[in-house]
Amino acid sequence: MKNMLIASLALALSVVAFNACKNDHSKHKAQTTEAAAPGTKYICPMNCEKGKTYDQPGTCPVCNMNLEPVKAETEANKAEYFTAFTANPPQLEAGKAGMLSFTPKIKGNESAPVPLDLVHEKKMHLILVSDDLSWFDHIHPEFSASGSYDIKVLASGENFTNGRGHNETRFEAGGKYWAFTDYKPTGGLNQVNKTELTVAGAPARTVAYTQPKMTTTVDGFTLTMEAGHGGGGFTTGSQQHIPVTIKQGGKPVDPATFENYLGEKAHLVLVEVASKEFVHTHPSAEGGKLDIHTTFAKPGTYRGWLQFQTGGKVHTADFVVQVTEGQATSGGHEGHSGH
């Protein structure tokens, strides 16, 4: 009996230890346990702050991912990258088929191939928005033999092959659009390049975003952002903590039950209306809510799209947040320059 009791106690302790370890490693805030050499510098793997480094490990104040030790300088991470863009036909037209091609290149060595790493399960993430930010699409171009990453533009009425979010999009209205290509060259730092697109045809009615939108409903889910510290709104210059509550049919939903979407429980993209300042962050599921930690580099009105997945379907909840000028703080991971 005594031996059985000891064995049962040991098994229970091992289960607790395993679950604690598993839960700890599932969070962005988990710190690396690898010993680092004295003087090691740390950087965001998404390069949110354009090469800014830190003296201590931690999490990025913009995207909430773990900082990584800076690798030895190589030609790849010294290079200046840009994205070459072509369209076929050269003048895209609303409602008509076409092709978008994006090719990462090195300034001054444009003929060199630029291999890309997998980041969040894809080699390239493409965020498309209309100029007024009333329209949004998050898709993933496919690599072609020519070295470009391509998106098929569907004609009006043409069905998406695999549903939205893959390598197809559609422009129903003419006007100005913006494409944000997000990728990581092998051996280099993550890049976000912005490209302006013009689509011919009748434009959609322009939408002006002047008021906050902190609660939104999509596919039966109601999501509510808390309005900053004590309801005082959001400011630049310091990390913002933004809990998001989720309900379905009036009952709370724990985002820990969501399926992983691109390796995360949720993704949040924010774009400022006037400057097109771009922020990409990864909320974590904590305490029955989605917990957003990010820092805004510039004040303004930001349109946001929070994406999560249940039952194999990706849901996109839209928000509008207003950010005022704050005071930059010193120390820690505050006072940064944005994604």
C-alpha atoms as one frame of an Amber mdcrd trajectory, in Angstrom:
protein
   0.000   0.000   0.000   2.809   2.391   0.911   4.580   1.727  -2.421   1.356
   2.286  -4.338   0.821   5.615  -2.546   4.352   6.762  -3.361   3.953   5.747
  -7.012   0.651   7.603  -7.277   2.175  10.722  -5.735   5.134  10.609  -8.138
   2.808  10.253 -11.120   0.707  13.223  -9.992   3.789  15.390  -9.531   5.104
  14.427 -12.983   1.775  15.407 -14.598   1.802  18.787 -12.823   5.393  19.392
 -13.882   4.653  18.456 -17.489   1.590  20.731 -17.690   3.448  23.633 -16.082
   6.263  23.256 -18.576   3.833  22.963 -21.486   1.856  26.013 -20.434   4.980
  28.085 -19.835   6.342  27.393 -23.308   3.016  28.224 -24.948   3.281  31.909
 -23.998   5.169  34.606 -25.855   6.449  35.948 -22.566   8.332  32.757 -21.735
  12.008  33.612 -21.473  14.799  31.610 -23.021  16.800  29.462 -20.597  19.838
  29.219 -22.832  22.934  30.800 -21.340  24.043  33.831 -23.325  27.576  35.180
 -23.477  28.218  38.409 -21.544  27.469  41.446 -23.676  24.932  39.627 -25.876
  22.455  41.922 -27.592  18.846  40.947 -28.306  16.549  41.867 -31.183  12.961
  41.210 -32.245  12.805  38.334 -34.775  10.221  40.386 -36.714  12.576  43.418
 -36.763   9.692  45.598 -35.577  12.016  48.397 -34.497  14.250  48.524 -37.580
  17.384  46.995 -36.066  16.970  48.261 -32.480  18.665  45.972 -29.939  18.330
  45.399 -26.190  20.841  44.416 -23.502  18.514  41.872 -21.876  16.150  39.126
 -23.116  12.424  39.855 -23.016   9.553  40.409 -25.405   9.236  42.854 -28.285
   7.149  45.893 -27.233   5.447  45.941 -30.646   4.641  42.354 -31.661   4.996
  40.596 -28.268   7.372  37.910 -29.600  10.425  36.776 -27.634  13.583  38.743
 -28.381  16.410  36.655 -29.858  20.192  36.979 -29.503  21.714  39.064 -32.288
  23.619  36.865 -34.710  27.022  37.728 -36.087  26.766  40.343 -38.809  26.538
  38.815 -42.277  26.044  40.136 -45.765  22.380  39.088 -45.499  21.580  41.190
 -42.444  23.636  44.158 -43.671  21.747  44.242 -46.980  19.021  46.771 -47.760
  15.959  44.994 -49.137  12.997  46.163 -51.148  10.096  44.492 -52.949   9.777
  44.815 -56.706   6.162  44.765 -57.865   4.592  43.954 -61.219   0.998  43.443
 -62.306  -0.387  41.510 -65.238  -2.046  43.247 -66.977   0.037  46.301 -66.021
  -3.159  48.260 -65.307  -5.375  46.288 -62.970  -9.098  46.838 -63.364 -11.851
  46.327 -60.821 -13.822  43.148 -61.372 -11.325  41.696 -63.855  -8.786  38.900
 -63.544  -5.073  39.520 -63.219  -1.888  38.650 -61.371   0.177  40.424 -58.708
   3.871  39.532 -58.407   6.162  40.560 -55.543   9.907  39.872 -55.679  12.222
  40.563 -52.723  15.465  42.182 -53.937  18.713  43.585 -52.539  19.400  47.213
 -53.323  22.590  47.403 -55.377  22.526  43.678 -56.171  19.100  43.306 -57.728
  19.932  40.161 -59.705  20.822  38.132 -56.596  18.189  35.618 -55.469  16.680
  36.276 -52.035  15.655  33.007 -50.321  13.086  33.431 -47.539  12.543  31.686
 -44.211   9.221  30.366 -42.989   7.709  32.841 -40.504   4.329  31.975 -38.987
   4.102  29.025 -41.377   4.492  31.118 -44.555   7.387  32.586 -46.526   5.525
  35.782 -47.329   2.519  37.451 -45.739   0.695  40.048 -47.818  -1.632  42.603
 -46.250  -3.784  44.457 -48.800  -5.857  47.494 -47.794  -7.779  50.158 -49.645
  -6.506  53.704 -49.200  -9.363  54.617 -46.844  -8.837  51.293 -44.946 -12.434
  50.192 -45.477 -11.228  46.999 -47.215  -8.666  44.472 -45.921  -7.230  41.159
 -47.096  -4.502  38.983 -45.547  -3.157  36.468 -48.058  -0.065  34.394 -48.800
   1.609  34.591 -52.209   2.978  31.428 -53.805   6.580  31.171 -54.973   6.973
  30.856 -58.735   9.819  29.510 -60.877  10.683  33.075 -61.897  11.577  33.928
 -58.296   8.512  36.056 -57.595   5.720  35.501 -55.076   2.401  35.627 -56.898
  -1.225  36.390 -56.096  -4.041  35.568 -58.489  -6.628  38.324 -58.903 -10.083
  36.866 -59.498 -12.775  38.338 -61.711 -16.152  39.310 -60.293 -18.246  36.216
 -59.650 -15.227  33.882 -59.789 -15.065  31.586 -56.761 -12.053  31.376 -54.474
 -10.311  28.047 -54.968  -9.490  27.329 -51.309 -11.392  30.086 -49.574  -9.962
  33.452 -48.602  -6.515  33.787 -47.073  -4.573  31.666 -49.541  -3.089  33.075
 -52.765  -6.110  34.751 -54.328  -7.813  38.112 -53.953 -10.379  40.238 -55.776
 -10.763  43.977 -56.376 -14.435  44.902 -56.654 -13.774  48.656 -56.760 -11.251
  50.955 -58.378  -8.952  53.352 -56.563  -5.724  53.379 -54.587  -4.626  50.365
 -52.562  -1.607  49.557 -50.397   0.270  46.261 -50.217   2.434  45.420 -47.188
   4.813  42.532 -47.921   6.104  40.897 -44.740   9.004  38.423 -45.100  12.342
  37.348 -43.621  15.351  36.842 -45.925  17.419  33.826 -44.904  20.181  35.067
 -42.605  18.709  38.574 -42.556  16.207  40.586 -40.542  12.471  40.614 -41.078
  11.249  43.141 -43.644   7.969  44.988 -44.201   7.800  46.824 -47.535   4.899
  49.037 -48.602   3.764  49.256 -52.240   1.097  51.495 -53.746  -1.325  49.897
 -56.219  -3.791  51.609 -58.545  -6.885  49.777 -59.749  -8.923  51.253 -62.595
 -12.697  51.357 -62.405 -15.468  52.956 -60.415 -14.316  53.618 -56.864 -16.248
  52.555 -53.791 -17.773  55.155 -51.495 -15.034  56.544 -49.267 -15.382  55.726
 -45.585 -14.002  58.113 -42.950 -12.975  56.660 -39.585 -13.262  59.389 -36.969
 -14.766  57.582 -33.972 -13.399  54.646 -31.963 -14.910  51.226 -32.552 -14.054
  49.099 -29.532 -16.760  46.431 -29.893 -17.416  44.426 -33.034 -19.387  41.311
 -33.979 -18.275  38.735 -36.547 -19.721  35.293 -37.300 -21.641  35.255 -34.015
 -18.661  36.315 -31.865 -18.696  39.670 -30.071 -15.261  41.082 -29.229 -14.658
  44.101 -26.995 -11.350  45.926 -26.496 -10.762  47.660 -23.198  -9.948  51.323
 -23.816  -6.441  51.581 -22.428  -5.288  51.990 -18.837  -8.342  52.822 -16.715
 -10.336  53.672 -19.830  -8.069  56.608 -20.604  -7.347  55.598 -24.178  -4.113
  54.708 -25.946  -0.905  56.744 -26.108   2.452  56.572 -27.863   5.795  56.092
 -26.154   4.938  53.264 -23.763   3.697  49.716 -24.064  -0.088  49.456 -24.151
  -1.920  46.596 -22.466  -5.223  45.882 -24.253  -7.412  42.998 -23.015 -10.092
  41.736 -25.414 -13.151  39.887 -24.135 -14.991  37.486 -26.434 -18.578  36.281
 -26.191 -20.727  33.970 -28.281 -24.459  33.913 -27.704 -23.915  36.160 -24.704
 -21.590  33.654 -23.016 -17.845  34.217 -22.454 -15.492  32.365 -24.776 -11.957
  31.491 -23.695  -9.593  32.202 -26.648  -7.392  29.360 -25.419  -9.983  27.128
 -27.121  -9.352  28.744 -30.517  -7.488  26.750 -33.150  -4.015  27.944 -34.014
  -4.018  30.289 -36.988  -0.561  30.684 -38.557   0.964  29.336 -35.354  -0.881
  31.734 -33.016  -4.236  32.014 -31.241  -4.788  35.362 -32.970  -3.108  37.963
 -35.177  -3.736  41.699 -35.055  -2.800  44.143 -37.826  -3.239  47.887 -37.291
  -2.769  50.572 -39.950  -2.946  54.305 -39.240  -5.446  56.118 -41.463  -3.251
  59.014 -42.655   0.380  57.855 -42.399  -0.266  54.144 -43.091   1.936  53.298
 -40.093   1.880  49.497 -39.884   1.759  47.403 -36.688   1.534  43.616 -36.484
   1.186  42.016 -33.058   0.279  38.629 -31.600  -2.276  38.590 -28.777  -1.911
  35.768 -26.252  -4.729  33.881 -24.533  -4.520  34.729 -20.838  -7.115  34.682
 -18.084  -9.987  33.919 -20.448  -9.218  36.942 -22.654  -7.007  37.863 -25.581
  -4.179  39.953 -24.184  -2.645  42.499 -26.582   0.701  44.104 -25.756   2.013
  46.614 -28.276   3.580  50.066 -28.552   2.451  52.783 -30.950   5.184  54.867
 -32.576   2.873  57.559 -33.952  -0.410  59.089 -32.793  -3.488  58.924 -34.989
  -6.514  56.822 -35.818  -5.696  53.158 -36.414  -7.934  50.690 -38.208  -7.388
  47.186 -36.823  -8.189  43.660 -37.977  -7.996  40.844 -35.434  -8.035  37.357
 -36.963  -8.656  34.035 -35.217  -9.809  30.573 -36.279 -12.514  28.159 -35.085
 -13.908  25.117 -36.862 -11.415  25.587 -39.697 -12.784  29.072 -40.485 -10.810
  32.307 -40.109 -12.797  35.159 -38.567 -11.778  38.815 -39.048 -12.968  41.308
 -36.430 -12.440  44.980 -37.235 -11.749  47.825 -34.779 -10.908  51.524 -34.773
  -8.583  52.801 -32.040  -7.419  56.344 -31.434  -3.897  56.971 -30.181  -2.756
  60.269 -28.677   0.778  61.579 -28.195   2.315  60.283 -24.980   5.599  60.666
 -23.171   8.406  58.314 -24.122   9.797  56.474 -21.124  13.334  55.262 -20.607
  14.445  51.814 -19.551  12.970  48.381 -20.222  11.521  47.986 -23.703   9.816
  51.359 -24.003  10.239  54.192 -26.463  10.625  52.443 -29.840  10.275  53.318
 -33.486   7.486  51.043 -34.686   7.132  48.105 -37.092
